[in-house]
Amino acid sequence: MTKKIIGRKDIANFPELGLQDVAIKIDTGAYTSSIHCDGFEEIDDQLHCRFIDEKQKELNHRHLVIDTYKKIKVKSSNGSVEERYQITSKIKLFNKIYQISLSLTNRSTMKNPVLIGRKFLNKKFIVDTDLENLSLNAATS
């Protein structure tokens, strides 16, 4: 399989979550990928939460209901360990759908609501930090 070149930032769709044109940041220093959510509640074996994206009013506070999830422990860059929910979903990049594992966390201090880590990037992408929005540009050309 030929690896695609991806820049340090891009725009992605998450079709199973009903999220379109979401800003993502590529981070080869992070192992897992994460998405900005809050308001977590487990109700009748389902996880309810809200996707947060202050820059997109139509998506901000989108209510998500997730049937399959688990709890994982994630070690942050400062060394602290946090328990998070993790889901498996789909991401659309370069007009192709990929499966992705996402930890759900509060990213309110971050510029982008989604962080894409090495676990997802491995064997699919090469990161060129000089570039941005390659998938977005591929979709419009």
Secondary structure, DSSP 8 states (H G I E B T S, - for coil): ---EEE-SEEEEEEGGGTEEEEEEEE-TT-SSEEEEEEEEEEETTEEEEEE--TT-TTTTTEEEEESS-EEEEEE-TTS-EEEEEEEEEEEEETTEEEEEEEEEE--TTSSSSEEE-HHHHTTTEEE-TT-B-HHHHHHH-
